Amino acid sequence: SLARFFEQGGKFKNYWFETGTPSFLMELVKKTRFNFDDVLSKPVSSMAFNAFEIDKIDPLTLLLQTGYLTIKSMVKKYNMLWYWLDFPNREVSFSFNTTLVNAYTRKTDNFVVNFSEQLTEAMETGNVKQLRKAMEVFFAGISYDVHHKDESNFENIFFALFRLLGYYIKAESRTNDGRIDAVAETEKYVFIFEFKLDNDDSALSQIKEKEYYKQYELSKKKIFLNGVRFDTQTGQIADWQTEEVKADD
């Protein structure tokens, strides 16, 4: 993308997006049910940097060697080096996640980019009803033959959409009483998500019972608790319950 920058006379735009993302990389991510956000939320060992065998490719190794992920920081633990990974910049993050959503949903890149604007408006204004409606319409528009009966696939799509917006999102965030599936923060709002499948309607009650929101109360931001249930047969959002945390909760 740097070469393209100079070729275009120093004009700033997303040149990484123009270079394209190998389709086999996206298919590998889907085939292995690679949990992308799990990789970004915890350190990995130096084994992730080992050379791969062509008949047994690890998506993480490939993402590192192709430049989609880079080392953010390093720590030494138990006489081993561990590395925190992240996208090298906003341009790469946007390009990769747009293509990732496309791979899971078969929606065009242009559609995904335009849809992200709707999510941005909902998140910035704290309009959870608009957020829910946009997500319901998005998942309802996914072709039946690309549905995946696995929670990680639904979450990968969900997280990729939020990463497109550039918001700080944590997957599997730890608390004193378990882990929150996802937390997205904007300047004024905190959105806490718990995901369930099919007949399990305990998502919202789990957030409340385990008080996942407590660690965010000092932020002075409005906090929204969201219990989302996916239907693995239809591939759609079956239910979405929301509650705002009140000051005296």
Rosetta silent file (secondary structure, phi, psi, omega in degrees, C-alpha in Angstrom):
SEQUENCE: SLARFFEQGGKFKNYWFETGTPSFLMELVKKTRFNFDDVLSKPVSSMAFNAFEIDKIDPLTLLLQTGYLTIKSMVKKYNMLWYWLDFPNREVSFSFNTTLVNAYTRKTDNFVVNFSEQLTEAMETGNVKQLRKAMEVFFAGISYDVHHKDESNFENIFFALFRLLGYYIKAESRTNDGRIDAVAETEKYVFIFEFKLDNDDSALSQIKEKEYYKQYELSKKKIFLNGVRFDTQTGQIADWQTEEVKADD
SCORE:     score description
SCORE:     0.000 S_00000001
   1 L     0.000  -27.327  177.819    0.000    0.000    0.000 S_00000001
   2 H   -65.629  -40.712  178.658    2.983    2.338    0.538 S_00000001
   3 H   -62.961  -41.273  179.062    4.022    1.903   -3.088 S_00000001
   4 H   -63.753  -34.213  178.298    0.498    2.728   -4.242 S_00000001
   5 H   -59.024  -46.951 -179.413    0.607    5.889   -2.096 S_00000001
   6 H   -72.611  -33.794  178.465    3.625    7.200   -4.008 S_00000001
   7 H   -62.139  -32.917 -177.853    2.228    6.029   -7.351 S_00000001
   8 L   -93.235   18.031  175.196   -0.848    8.189   -6.740 S_00000001
   9 L    72.944   28.942  176.862    1.199   11.282   -5.962 S_00000001
  10 L    79.748   19.866  178.751    0.934   11.117   -2.180 S_00000001
  11 L   -81.766  126.360 -177.714   -2.864   11.009   -2.077 S_00000001
  12 L   -80.515  123.630  172.744   -4.129    9.493    1.174 S_00000001
  13 L  -164.089  176.467 -176.217   -6.644    6.654    0.786 S_00000001
  14 L   -82.727   82.759 -179.597   -7.013    2.992    1.699 S_00000001
  15 H   -73.401  -26.801  177.831   -4.524    1.440   -0.741 S_00000001
  16 H   -59.823  -37.480  179.916   -4.311   -1.762    1.311 S_00000001
  17 H   -61.210  -34.842 -178.054   -7.954   -2.354    0.407 S_00000001
  18 H   -72.181  -26.582 -177.130   -7.046   -2.178   -3.297 S_00000001
  19 H   -72.922  -18.951  176.439   -4.375   -4.865   -3.010 S_00000001
  20 L    83.616  156.588  177.891   -7.011   -7.419   -2.070 S_00000001
  21 L  -115.501  127.007 -178.268   -7.142  -10.187    0.517 S_00000001
  22 L   -53.871  128.401 -178.603   -6.402  -13.772   -0.607 S_00000001
  23 H   -63.974  -31.907 -178.789   -9.651  -15.739   -0.755 S_00000001
  24 H   -66.475  -28.529  177.818   -7.894  -18.868    0.495 S_00000001
  25 H   -67.029  -43.628  178.978   -6.994  -17.010    3.704 S_00000001
  26 H   -67.046  -39.189  178.471  -10.645  -16.201    4.392 S_00000001
  27 H   -65.659  -35.051  178.082  -11.714  -19.741    3.562 S_00000001
  28 H   -67.121  -40.960  177.542   -9.083  -21.054    5.966 S_00000001
  29 H   -59.967  -43.042  179.649  -10.379  -18.784    8.736 S_00000001
  30 H   -69.269  -46.201 -175.659  -13.892  -20.134    8.165 S_00000001
  31 H   -61.395  -39.668 -177.264  -12.871  -23.785    7.773 S_00000001
  32 L   -89.020    0.506 -177.034  -10.851  -23.864   10.996 S_00000001
  33 L    52.959   44.400 -176.844  -13.466  -21.831   12.911 S_00000001
  34 L   -64.400  123.722  179.952  -10.664  -19.479   13.805 S_00000001
  35 L   -89.907   93.897 -173.169  -11.622  -17.277   16.758 S_00000001
  36 H   -63.906  -43.901 -176.905  -10.080  -14.008   15.706 S_00000001
  37 H   -71.077  -25.547  175.837  -11.016  -11.970   18.752 S_00000001
  38 H   -64.455  -37.292  179.177   -9.700  -14.630   21.091 S_00000001
  39 H   -67.505  -36.177 -178.023   -6.272  -14.118   19.515 S_00000001
  40 H   -80.220  -13.616 -174.927   -6.459  -10.349   19.998 S_00000001
  41 L  -102.244   -0.343  178.510   -7.559  -10.587   23.626 S_00000001
  42 L  -150.341  154.208 -178.638   -4.728  -12.740   24.986 S_00000001
  43 L   -72.356  154.349  177.306   -0.978  -13.198   24.314 S_00000001
  44 E  -117.749  155.476 -179.426    0.347  -15.979   22.080 S_00000001
  45 E   -80.936  171.808 -179.857    3.594  -17.915   22.396 S_00000001
  46 H   -65.754  -13.700  178.088    6.522  -17.760   19.990 S_00000001
  47 H   -60.065  -25.414 -178.708    5.198  -20.975   18.404 S_00000001
  48 H   -65.743  -17.570 -176.870    2.849  -18.759   16.406 S_00000001
  49 H   -97.332    1.898 -179.661    5.832  -17.483   14.419 S_00000001
  50 L   -68.033  151.728  176.149    7.062  -20.892   13.309 S_00000001
  51 L   -64.523  144.163 -177.467    7.146  -21.709    9.627 S_00000001
  52 L  -102.127  157.145  174.192    4.049  -23.599    8.489 S_00000001
  53 E   -92.871  139.080 -173.262    3.622  -26.732    6.425 S_00000001
  54 L   -60.959  -28.808 -179.194    1.551  -26.260    3.305 S_00000001
  55 L   -92.873    2.661 -179.946   -0.735  -29.195    4.159 S_00000001
  56 E  -149.830   69.420 -173.308   -1.275  -28.057    7.746 S_00000001
  57 L   -87.927  131.039  174.442   -1.536  -24.276    7.799 S_00000001
  58 L   -91.303  123.214 -179.365   -2.330  -22.408   11.002 S_00000001
  59 H   -54.710  -37.634 -178.952   -4.416  -19.281   10.238 S_00000001
  60 H   -62.257  -46.224  178.547   -2.590  -17.338   12.946 S_00000001
  61 H   -60.102  -42.124 -179.167    0.823  -18.056   11.431 S_00000001
  62 H   -66.940  -39.716  178.820   -0.447  -17.075    7.998 S_00000001
  63 H   -63.377  -36.176  178.270   -1.988  -13.838    9.296 S_00000001
  64 H   -71.167  -44.668 -175.453    1.338  -12.905   10.858 S_00000001
  65 H   -73.589  -22.011  177.858    3.449  -13.782    7.836 S_00000001
  66 L   -92.646   -4.358  174.785    1.165  -11.910    5.427 S_00000001
  67 L    90.209    5.647  178.450    1.211   -8.766    7.562 S_00000001
  68 L   -74.567  -27.165  174.625   -2.417   -8.687    8.646 S_00000001
  69 L  -122.315  151.801  177.939   -1.321   -9.002   12.266 S_00000001
  70 E  -141.470  167.240 -179.889    1.732   -7.579   13.966 S_00000001
  71 E   -79.122  125.071  178.444    3.335   -7.629   17.426 S_00000001
  72 E   -92.553  -40.625  177.638    1.935   -4.957   19.719 S_00000001
  73 E  -160.415  171.097 -176.302    3.942   -5.809   22.841 S_00000001
  74 E  -138.884  142.010  176.090    5.908   -8.632   24.453 S_00000001
  75 E  -134.875  153.223  176.593    6.071  -10.117   27.961 S_00000001
  76 E  -107.419  125.995 -176.640    8.177  -12.840   29.534 S_00000001
  77 E  -144.769  130.046 -179.542    6.266  -15.417   31.549 S_00000001
  78 L    54.026   43.034  178.899    7.344  -18.835   32.835 S_00000001
  79 L    61.460   22.274  177.267   10.669  -18.452   30.995 S_00000001
  80 E  -128.999  152.569  176.118    8.817  -18.001   27.713 S_00000001
  81 E   -92.653  132.933  179.259    8.140  -14.993   25.541 S_00000001
  82 E  -122.818  144.330 -172.611    4.508  -14.130   24.919 S_00000001
  83 E  -124.514  134.675  171.924    3.257  -11.633   22.365 S_00000001
  84 E   -91.380  130.740 -175.539    0.205   -9.398   22.188 S_00000001
  85 E  -111.461  156.784  176.637   -1.009   -9.074   18.602 S_00000001
  86 E  -164.187  171.348  172.397   -3.065   -6.494   16.755 S_00000001
  87 L   -68.592  144.797 -178.713   -3.653   -5.008   13.331 S_00000001
  88 L   -66.606  -29.305  179.111   -0.726   -2.803   12.286 S_00000001
  89 L  -163.151  175.119 -177.426   -3.002    0.156   11.526 S_00000001
  90 H   -63.528  -37.311 -178.674   -6.570    1.283   10.900 S_00000001
  91 H   -60.259  -48.006 -179.346   -6.257    0.760    7.147 S_00000001
  92 H   -66.404  -42.096  179.567   -5.373   -2.917    7.471 S_00000001
  93 H   -59.596  -47.099 -179.217   -8.023   -3.487   10.136 S_00000001
  94 H   -62.152  -46.441 -177.983  -10.750   -1.952    7.984 S_00000001
  95 H   -63.521  -46.628 -177.293   -9.735   -3.885    4.874 S_00000001
  96 H   -64.591  -46.477 -175.600   -9.415   -7.233    6.616 S_00000001
  97 H   -70.828  -31.391  173.669  -12.668   -7.000    8.550 S_00000001
  98 H   -62.227  -45.601 -179.910  -14.629   -5.844    5.513 S_00000001
  99 H   -69.357  -34.068  178.702  -13.398   -8.884    3.602 S_00000001
 100 H   -64.670  -45.213  177.258  -13.993  -11.152    6.600 S_00000001
 101 H   -62.041  -41.095  177.902  -17.642  -10.104    6.828 S_00000001
 102 H   -59.821  -42.153 -178.326  -17.933  -10.609    3.082 S_00000001
 103 H   -65.148  -37.658 -178.192  -16.512  -14.140    3.385 S_00000001
 104 H   -80.236  -27.252 -171.022  -18.977  -15.128    6.106 S_00000001
 105 H  -117.569  -14.508 -175.820  -22.058  -13.488    4.609 S_00000001
 106 L    63.406   22.130  172.267  -21.408  -13.183    0.848 S_00000001
 107 L   -86.032  150.374 -177.773  -22.406   -9.544    1.006 S_00000001
 108 L   -70.406  155.791  177.887  -20.432   -7.178   -1.206 S_00000001
 109 H   -58.933  -39.279 -179.241  -17.656   -5.038    0.228 S_00000001
 110 H   -64.174  -39.942  177.903  -19.588   -1.916   -0.784 S_00000001
 111 H   -63.107  -44.295 -178.869  -22.681   -3.130    1.074 S_00000001
 112 H   -61.860  -43.403 -179.930  -20.645   -3.842    4.208 S_00000001
 113 H   -63.301  -44.921  179.391  -19.035   -0.398    4.138 S_00000001
 114 H   -65.559  -38.231  179.666  -22.392    1.362    3.712 S_00000001
 115 H   -65.077  -34.018 -179.018  -23.971   -0.758    6.432 S_00000001
 116 H   -62.018  -27.188  178.005  -21.200    0.207    8.844 S_00000001
 117 H   -66.202  -36.662  177.658  -22.401    3.818    8.612 S_00000001
 118 H   -64.767  -41.206  179.278  -25.780    2.783   10.053 S_00000001
 119 H   -66.216  -38.985  179.568  -24.063    1.070   12.964 S_00000001
 120 H   -59.631  -45.836  179.332  -21.877    4.104   13.587 S_00000001
 121 H   -60.604  -43.833 -179.576  -24.916    6.369   13.902 S_00000001
 122 H   -64.771  -42.655 -178.309  -26.614    3.961   16.311 S_00000001
 123 H   -68.920  -42.591 -176.291  -23.522    3.550   18.478 S_00000001
 124 H   -69.367  -26.897 -179.457  -22.648    7.255   18.616 S_00000001
 125 H   -99.678   -2.788 -179.164  -26.184    8.230   19.658 S_00000001
 126 L    67.850   27.870 -178.237  -26.724    5.331   22.056 S_00000001
 127 L   -90.960   89.373 -175.882  -29.738    4.211   20.040 S_00000001
 128 H   -68.408  -32.980  178.276  -29.915    0.524   20.946 S_00000001
 129 H   -62.701  -42.364  178.054  -33.210    0.031   19.094 S_00000001
 130 H   -66.649  -38.921  178.025  -31.590    1.249   15.891 S_00000001
 131 H   -62.284  -46.574 -179.870  -28.556   -0.940   16.560 S_00000001
 132 H   -62.812  -46.366 -178.114  -30.730   -3.998   17.096 S_00000001
 133 H   -61.111  -42.904 -179.871  -32.843   -3.316   14.003 S_00000001
 134 H   -62.650  -43.100  179.756  -29.782   -2.838   11.817 S_00000001
 135 H   -66.906  -40.026  179.341  -28.229   -6.080   13.051 S_00000001
 136 H   -62.514  -44.061  179.237  -31.485   -8.014   12.614 S_00000001
 137 H   -64.499  -40.161 -179.235  -31.825   -6.811    9.023 S_00000001
 138 H   -62.182  -51.302 -178.223  -28.183   -7.626    8.326 S_00000001
 139 H   -68.530  -32.388  179.330  -28.353  -11.215    9.593 S_00000001
 140 H   -66.981  -23.709 -178.194  -31.764  -11.761    7.971 S_00000001
 141 L   -87.941    1.834  179.429  -30.210  -10.903    4.618 S_00000001
 142 L   -81.873  130.580 -178.650  -27.584  -13.638    4.792 S_00000001
 143 L   -57.496  144.280 -176.826  -28.254  -16.494    2.362 S_00000001
 144 H   -58.532  -36.662 -174.365  -29.399  -19.711    4.015 S_00000001
 145 H   -74.702   -4.463  177.093  -26.561  -21.767    2.549 S_00000001
 146 H  -108.862    8.288  176.554  -23.908  -19.687    4.315 S_00000001
 147 L   -68.460  148.636 -179.584  -25.380  -20.069    7.789 S_00000001
 148 L  -128.344  127.356 -177.668  -23.107  -21.719   10.331 S_00000001
 149 L   -86.108   56.797 -177.510  -24.363  -23.685   13.315 S_00000001
 150 L  -148.742  131.226 -176.655  -21.580  -22.505   15.555 S_00000001
 151 H   -60.356  -36.227 -177.349  -21.538  -19.655   18.067 S_00000001
 152 H   -63.533  -32.130  179.196  -18.015  -18.603   17.094 S_00000001
 153 H   -69.248  -42.093  176.413  -19.117  -17.923   13.508 S_00000001
 154 H   -61.665  -43.351 -178.625  -21.932  -15.631   14.609 S_00000001
 155 H   -66.683  -38.467  178.610  -19.544  -13.866   16.965 S_00000001
 156 H   -59.028  -42.246  177.463  -16.864  -13.474   14.283 S_00000001
 157 H   -65.241  -46.726 -178.376  -19.360  -11.608   12.095 S_00000001
 158 H   -58.463  -49.939 -177.653  -20.597   -9.542   15.032 S_00000001
 159 H   -66.910  -39.785 -179.244  -17.101   -8.559   16.162 S_00000001
 160 H   -61.891  -38.035  177.966  -15.854   -7.837   12.643 S_00000001
 161 H   -62.676  -42.433  179.443  -18.704   -5.385   12.122 S_00000001
 162 H   -69.125  -37.267  178.662  -17.784   -3.505   15.291 S_00000001
 163 H   -65.446  -29.557  176.616  -14.093   -3.478   14.406 S_00000001
 164 H   -59.196  -33.913 -177.286  -15.038   -1.890   11.088 S_00000001
 165 H   -78.111  -13.625  179.614  -16.328    1.099   13.022 S_00000001
 166 L    83.745   12.415  179.994  -13.032    1.503   14.824 S_00000001
 167 L   -80.864  153.673  176.013  -14.549    1.146   18.281 S_00000001
 168 E   -74.639  116.698 -179.959  -12.691   -0.374   21.170 S_00000001
 169 E  -130.842  133.369  178.628  -14.154   -3.848   21.560 S_00000001
 170 E  -114.052  131.655  176.272  -13.057   -6.585   23.910 S_00000001
 171 E  -102.112  141.468  179.037  -13.997  -10.213   23.384 S_00000001
 172 E    52.704   48.988 -179.329  -14.216  -12.630   26.310 S_00000001
 173 E   -71.537  129.726 -177.268  -13.486   -9.813   28.787 S_00000001
 174 E   -76.836  144.114  170.967  -12.617  -11.149   32.238 S_00000001
 175 E  -133.346 -179.982  178.506  -14.494  -10.176   35.405 S_00000001
 176 L   -70.035  -15.445 -175.299  -14.370  -11.437   38.976 S_00000001
 177 L  -131.788   44.591  176.826  -17.264  -13.769   38.185 S_00000001
 178 E   122.827 -157.597 -178.375  -16.668  -15.065   34.702 S_00000001
 179 E  -130.964  136.719  174.089  -16.198  -13.604   31.239 S_00000001
 180 E   -83.674  136.781  179.819  -18.265  -11.159   29.223 S_00000001
 181 E   -60.885  -44.351  179.907  -18.695  -12.276   25.614 S_00000001
 182 E  -160.463  146.774  175.302  -18.062   -8.774   24.276 S_00000001
 183 E  -134.238  126.429  176.445  -17.815   -5.141   25.340 S_00000001
 184 E  -118.309  133.090 -178.098  -17.869   -2.209   22.898 S_00000001
 185 E  -121.869  138.516  170.157  -17.112    1.325   24.055 S_00000001
 186 L  -117.234 -172.038 -178.197  -17.682    4.705   22.453 S_00000001
 187 L   -64.092  -32.551 -174.473  -16.991    8.150   23.879 S_00000001
 188 L  -116.557  -13.411 -171.200  -20.311    8.227   25.743 S_00000001
 189 E  -133.389  154.128  172.901  -21.586    4.654   25.897 S_00000001
 190 E  -123.666  126.911  179.283  -20.672    1.122   26.942 S_00000001
 191 E  -114.441  114.773  179.507  -22.409   -1.813   25.243 S_00000001
 192 E  -103.227  130.139 -176.514  -22.096   -5.170   27.009 S_00000001
 193 E  -121.876  140.151  169.464  -23.056   -8.282   25.029 S_00000001
 194 E  -128.651  133.180 -176.250  -23.746  -11.881   25.953 S_00000001
 195 E  -112.281  140.674  175.751  -24.511  -14.376   23.171 S_00000001
 196 E  -137.875  166.263 -179.712  -26.570  -17.563   23.298 S_00000001
 197 E  -118.627  146.513  170.787  -27.921  -20.048   20.773 S_00000001
 198 L    52.327 -115.198 -172.192  -31.391  -21.426   20.033 S_00000001
 199 L   -86.965    2.159 -179.845  -33.498  -22.080   23.154 S_00000001
 200 L   -84.443  104.200 -177.398  -31.044  -20.631   25.666 S_00000001
 201 L  -106.090   29.052 -174.861  -32.611  -17.327   26.732 S_00000001
 202 L   -93.765    6.440 -172.626  -30.355  -16.687   29.730 S_00000001
 203 H   -57.949  -55.785 -176.915  -28.074  -14.089   28.106 S_00000001
 204 H   -66.352  -42.407 -179.893  -29.421  -10.915   29.720 S_00000001
 205 H   -62.965  -33.420  178.238  -30.077  -12.523   33.090 S_00000001
 206 H   -65.395  -42.174  178.325  -26.499  -13.832   33.138 S_00000001
 207 H   -60.062  -43.112 -176.546  -25.102  -10.323   32.627 S_00000001
 208 H   -72.553  -44.028 -178.056  -27.238   -9.001   35.485 S_00000001
 209 H   -64.231  -38.948 -179.000  -26.678  -11.880   37.898 S_00000001
 210 L   -90.261   -0.922  176.104  -22.917  -11.796   37.465 S_00000001
 211 L    51.363   49.447 -179.935  -22.902   -7.975   37.450 S_00000001
 212 L   -60.259  -22.006 -173.961  -20.619   -7.776   34.423 S_00000001
 213 L   -82.137  -13.150 -172.684  -21.289   -4.033   34.229 S_00000001
 214 H   -55.291  -41.999 -175.536  -19.786   -3.111   37.622 S_00000001
 215 H   -68.590   -9.866 -179.124  -16.271   -2.466   36.339 S_00000001
 216 H  -105.480   -2.326 -176.148  -17.595    0.181   33.930 S_00000001
 217 H   -64.983  -33.134 -179.094  -19.676    2.229   36.366 S_00000001
 218 H   -72.126  -11.940 -179.704  -16.803    4.573   37.235 S_00000001
 219 H   -71.491  -16.574 -178.257  -16.493    5.561   33.577 S_00000001
 220 L    66.679   12.065  177.054  -19.628    7.730   33.966 S_00000001
 221 L   -89.474  156.197  172.605  -20.792    6.463   30.589 S_00000001
 222 E   -70.080  135.669 -176.194  -24.279    5.129   29.930 S_00000001
 223 E  -115.411  126.768  178.514  -24.175    1.343   30.090 S_00000001
 224 E  -114.730  127.118  177.595  -26.425   -0.897   27.998 S_00000001
 225 E   -96.484  128.915 -175.645  -26.764   -4.623   28.718 S_00000001
 226 E  -129.483  115.699  174.965  -27.573   -6.714   25.636 S_00000001
 227 E  -101.601  114.431 -174.499  -28.570  -10.365   25.623 S_00000001
 228 E  -114.846  128.940  179.964  -28.521  -11.665   22.044 S_00000001
 229 E  -118.412  126.717  179.282  -29.814  -15.094   20.991 S_00000001
 230 E  -100.405  144.878  174.643  -29.073  -16.568   17.553 S_00000001
 231 E   -99.071  114.408 -176.206  -31.143  -19.218   15.782 S_00000001
 232 L   -72.333  -18.635  179.229  -28.759  -21.732   14.206 S_00000001
 233 L   -78.602  -41.380 -178.009  -31.440  -23.059   11.847 S_00000001
 234 L   -96.715  -18.017 -177.262  -32.328  -19.715   10.259 S_00000001
 235 L    75.034   14.246 -176.520  -29.041  -17.930   10.900 S_00000001
 236 E  -109.705  168.196  173.726  -30.957  -14.951   12.252 S_00000001
 237 E   -78.079  115.329 -176.987  -31.142  -13.073   15.534 S_00000001
 238 E   -83.044  -31.022 -177.969  -34.013  -14.758   17.366 S_00000001
 239 E  -158.892  147.651  178.306  -34.125  -12.390   20.325 S_00000001
 240 E  -145.930  106.657  179.865  -32.352   -9.285   21.607 S_00000001
 241 E  -104.919  136.496 -177.085  -33.092   -8.028   25.108 S_00000001
 242 E  -132.012  141.201  172.439  -31.666   -4.719   26.337 S_00000001
 243 E  -139.954  141.592  174.986  -31.555   -2.908   29.659 S_00000001
 244 E   -93.913  135.615  178.979  -29.849    0.321   30.634 S_00000001
 245 L   -76.138  122.023  178.513  -27.970    0.278   33.927 S_00000001
 246 L   -86.256  160.603 -176.064  -29.442    2.874   36.249 S_00000001
 247 L   -59.959  -30.550 -177.487  -27.359    4.838   38.727 S_00000001
 248 L   -97.510    8.257  179.217  -28.835    2.984   41.700 S_00000001
 249 L   -68.432    0.000    0.000  -28.501   -0.547   40.182 S_00000001
